[in-house]
Amino acid sequence: MNDILIKKTTAFFEEAFGSSPEKTVLSPGRINIIGEHIDYNDGYVLPAAIDKVICFAFEKNNSKKSRIIAIDLDEEFEVDLTKDIQLSDVVWTNYILGVIKQLQDNGFLFEGFNCVFSSNIPVGSGLSSSAALECGTIFGIKELFNLSIPKVDIALMGQKAEHWVGINCGIMDQFSSVHGLTDKVIKLDCNTLEFEYHNADFKDYSLVLFDSNVKHSLFTSEYNTRRVECEEGLSIIKTHFPEVQSFRDCTEEQLLSIQDKMSDTIFKRVHFVVKEINRVTQACKALDNGNIEYLGQLLFETHDGLSKEYEVSCVELDFLVALAKNEETVIGSRLMGGGFGGCTINLIKKGNEEAVKEKFAALYFDELGIELKIYDVKIGNGTSLYNNQN
């Protein structure tokens, strides 16, 4: 799949600039197997890079200006590297301007370059195409000008660039885009950035994403409310259990013993958080032991928690997961991402994928009148150089 994208991007570059690119970079999107809404609650996440990527082609142009072409948008822009970087009205350009600004602010020296890029990451589906764009641009400049930038700093600069654009994202998206390895998930501590790899051999099952094709506008306001609710819940827990410093230290038994000390809403929020932190650990064990059926069960449990306790699901996502629960060949499903729309992640018995896709798409349209988008994904490498350079 990526071979076609690479050839298209390279051919476009040669036509636009009359030369072959010096560097070709592949920068992937990401999924999160489990660990939702706990990156800001002292928990762990379990993301992985996927085999859907942005392909970049770069060359030095021996000037102080850079010209960047977005093939898929049929748009381009030029940036003068000697002038202060300012936000643009053209939104996609800000992600690239943001990383150029980050590199300059961190003292990295580089000159003008030409770049074209094209993507097969579905935009707006919660697969972090923006992180792939940021990290791929930084990586390409690093390779082109022989800059010494550790992977973790590429991720952090990508995150800061996105903050500059105006999106207050966590570190997971950029970190997994950069650090991904084929057939590995990353157990990441979003606070300390300590991480470990676990095998991601799903054995007799395939990963399939069902895109609900809806986005409800509640996300930002509800997200902020959840953060406040969790902070209140943790404060109550600490009052009764001073040894508890964070949700990681709190057991379900401790929480149940003080259920009457907090409102029903606060209890539901923190109960989900405490159980989800534990589920990430259990998911790692399941993967290490090859127990994919148990992993699937954990996905269903996470969705129930996100829907009923954390209340960030929606009718469309709940419908898709209900279909999955009633389908014998689907062993796990949950909403992936912030909620209120986006994708469900599903484990489907190999050999049954096409039948399940057709059935779910038809039932989804009949029930809700919405077209279901479907993406097959495999776990792939993080941002890297494509080495078939002639």
N, C-alpha and C positions, 0 to 999 in steps of 0.2 A: 504493500500500500504506500509506504513512504518513498519507495523508488520512483514512483510516478511523480510524486510531489517534488523530489529532489531534481529530477530531470526538467520538470516544468520551471522550477525556480532558477536553475542554472541557465537554461535556454533563454529565459526572460532577461537575466542579467547580461548575457552575452549580446543580446539584441540591443539592450538599453545603453550599454557602456562600451561595446565593441571589444571586449576582452573577457577572458575566463576569470571567475572569482579566485581570489587568493585563499580564502577560507570559506568553508561551508559548515554551518552549525545547525544541529537539530535540538530543539528545546521543547520538552513535553508538557502536556497537561497532567492533571493528577486526579486520583480518586481518594476517598477516605473510607477504609473498610469499616471502621467503628471508632467511637470516641467523638461524639457530636456534642457541641455546645459545652465542652469541658476544657477547651484550650484556655479559656479565661477563668476557669474554676479550679486551677491547680491540678488539672488532670493530664492525661496523656492522649495523644492522637495516634492513629495507625494508617497513615497515608502511603501512597505508592505512586510513582510516575507511571504513565500509560504510554501505549504505542501510538497515540495521536499527538502530532507535533507541529510546531512552526519551523519551517526550513528557512534559514537566512543564508544569503550569499554576500560576501564582503570583499572589498579591495581598498587599499590605500589610494588616495587620489592626489597626493602631494600638494595639498592646498590647506587652507584653514576653514574650509566649509565642508559640510557633510550633506550628501543627497540620499534620501531614503524613500523607497518606493514600496507601497503596499499593493501587491499585485491583485489581491482579491477585492480590494476597494476601488482599484483603478485610480488611486490618489498618490501624490507624492509631496514632499516638502524638503526645504533646504534649511540648514541651521548653520549660522556663523559661530564658530567655536571661540572667536575672540570677544564676543559680546555676552552680556549677562543673559542667562536662560530665563525666559518668561513663559508662563502658562499661555496656551493657545486656545482659540475658540474651537479648533478641530480636535475633538477629544482623543482620538487614537494617537495623535502625535505627542500628546503629553506624557504618555508612558515612556516613550523613547527620550524625549527632552528631559524627563525626570531622572533617568539613569545616567544620561550625559552629565547632568548637574551633579548627581551624586559622585560620579567619578572625579569630576573637577574639584568638588568640595573636599574630597578625600585626598587631593594632591596628586592624582594620577595624570601623567602627561601623555597626550596623544594628539594626533593631527586629523585632518580631514579624511573621510572615507565615503565610499559609495556602498549602498546596501539595498538589496531587494529582499522581500520576504513573502511567504505564502503559507497557509495553514490548513490542516484538516481537523483541527480541534473545533468542535461545534461551539460557536460563540453564544454566551448567555445561558449555557446549560449547567453551570456550576462545575466546570472542569478546569477552571483557572487559566484561561487563555491569556489573561493579562499578566499573570506571573511568568508564563512561558515567554511572553514578549519581552518583559523586563530582563529576565535572567539570560535569555538568548542574546539580547543586545549587549549586555555587559560581557558575557563570555566571548562573543565575537570580537569586541574591541580589545579585550584582554589578549586573545590569541593573535590578533592582527598586529598589535604593537608590543607584544612580549611583556605584558604587565604581569606582575606577581600578585594574584588575588586569590586567597583561599576560598574554597567553596562556600563556607559559612558567610564570608563577607559579601560574596555575590548575592546570596539570599537576603542578607540584611540590607544591602543597598537597594535591591529590588523592592523590598518591603517599604523602605523609606521613600523611594520614588513614588510608590502607590499612595503613601500618605500625602506626599506633596501634591499629587493629582487630586486628593480630597477623599480618598477611600481609606478608612481607618482599619485596615486588615490586620490579622495576626500574621505570624511567621510561617504557618504550616504550608501554604501554597508555594511560596518561593523555595522553602527548604526542601520540599519533596521534589519539586521540579529540578533542582540542582543535584540532590543527593540520591536520586532514585537509582535502583539497580534492577536488572531483569530478574523476574521471579522472586523479588524480595519486597516485603513491606517494611516500613520504618516506624518503630515505636519511638515517638519523639516527645520529650519533655519541653513544652513550649516556653517554660520559664528559664530553664538553665541551658537549653539547646543540646542537652545530652541525648544521645540516641543510640539505638541498637537495631540491627537488621534481624528479621525473622523470615524463614522460608515462606513463600507464597505459592506453593504447589496445591492447586485446588483439585487435583486428581481427576475424578470423574465428572467435574462440574465446570461450567463456563460462566464467566462474568458478563452479564448483560445489563445495560442501563436502559431504563424506560423513562423517557423525558415527558413529563406531564404536559409540557407546552403551555404552562400557565405560570404567572408570577403575580402573587398578590402583594399589594402595596404595604401590608402590615409590617414587613420585615424590620425596617429600621426602628420604628417606635417600639415594637414588641421586643426586639433584641435588647434595646436599652433598658426596658422594664425588667426583662429577665435578669440582667446583670444586677440591678438594684435589689430584686427579690432574693437572689442568691447571696448577696452581701449581707442582707438582713438575716437570712437563715443561718449563715455561718456565725454571725455575731451571737445569735441565741445559743447555738451549739457551744461556742467558746465560753459563754457564761456558765453553762452547766458542766462542761468538760474542759477545764483550763489547759489540759495537756494537748488538746486538739489545736494545731496551728493552721491547718488547711483541711479541705474536704478529703484529701488523701489519708489523713490521720483518723477520720471518723468512720466508725463501723455502722452498718445498718441497725444493729442492736442498740447502740447508743442513741441513734436518731429516733428509733421507735419508742424508746423510753421517755423521750421528751416531746412526743408528738402533740400532747395537749398544751405545750408551752408556746406553740406557734399557730398561726392561722392555717386553715386547710390549704390555701394557695401556696403559702411559703413552704409548708411541709411537702407538698407535691413536687415543687421545684427542686428542693434539696435532696429529696428521696431519689429522684431521677439521677441527680449528679453523683451521689454516693454509689448508686448501683452501676452507673455507666463507667465510672472509673474502674470498678472491679471487673466489668465486662471486657474492658480493653486487655487487662491482664489475662483473663480467661481465654480471650480470642488468640492471644500470642501462644498460649499453651496448646490450644486446639490446632493451630497451624503447625507448631513444632512437632506435634504428635500425629499429624495427618488426619485429624478428626474433623473433617469438613462438615459433616452433618451437625456436629455440636456448634461449629461456627455459624452455620445457618440458623440454628435455634437462637443464638445470641443476637443475630441481626433482627429476627422477629421481635425479640424482647426489647431491643433498643427502640424499634419503631413504636411498640406499644407505649413505652415510656415517653417518647417524643410527642406522641399524639395525645395521650391521656393525662400525663403528669406535667410535661414541660409545655404542652399545648402550642406546638409550632408547626403542626401538620395542617392539612387542608383536605377538603372533600376529595379532590382528585388523587392526592397521594394515598389517602386512606383506602380509596377504591382499588388502586393498583396493588397495594399490599394485601388487601382482602382477597383479591383474585389469586395472588401468589399463595396465600395460606390454603386456599381450596384446590390448588394444583399440586398433585403428588410429585411431579417432576421438578418443582421449585422448592428448594429446601431452606431458603432464607431470602428475606427482602426487607428493606427499610428505606425511609427517605434519607437522602444523602445531601449534606449541606445545611444551610441555615434554616430551611423550611419554607412554608407558605408557597410552595411551587418547586420547580426544578425536577431533579431525577430521583427515581428509586434505583438502588443497586440490588441485583438479584443473582443468586446462584442457581443455575439451571442444569439439570442432568444432561450430559453430553448426548447428542443424538436427538434431543427433543427441542432444541432451541427454536427452530423455524416454526414448528407447530405452536409452541407457546407464544411466540411473537405474533403470529397471525391471529390466534385466538384472543390475546389481550388487546391487540389493536382494534379488532372488530367490536369486542365488548365495551372498550373504553369509548369508542366513537358512538356506539348505540346508546350508552348510558349518559354521556356528557356532551356529545356533539363536537368533540375535540380530536384532532389527529394526534396519534401517539408517535413520537419520534423514538427511534431505537438505535442504540450504539453498542456494538460489540467492542469490548476492550480487553487488552492483555497488558500485563505489567511489564514495563520497559525500563530502559536506562534513563538517567538524568541528562541534563544539558551536556552536550558533547560535540566534539569535532567529527564531521563526516570525513573519513580518511581516504576515500577513493579520489584523491586529488591527482589530476594528471600533470 
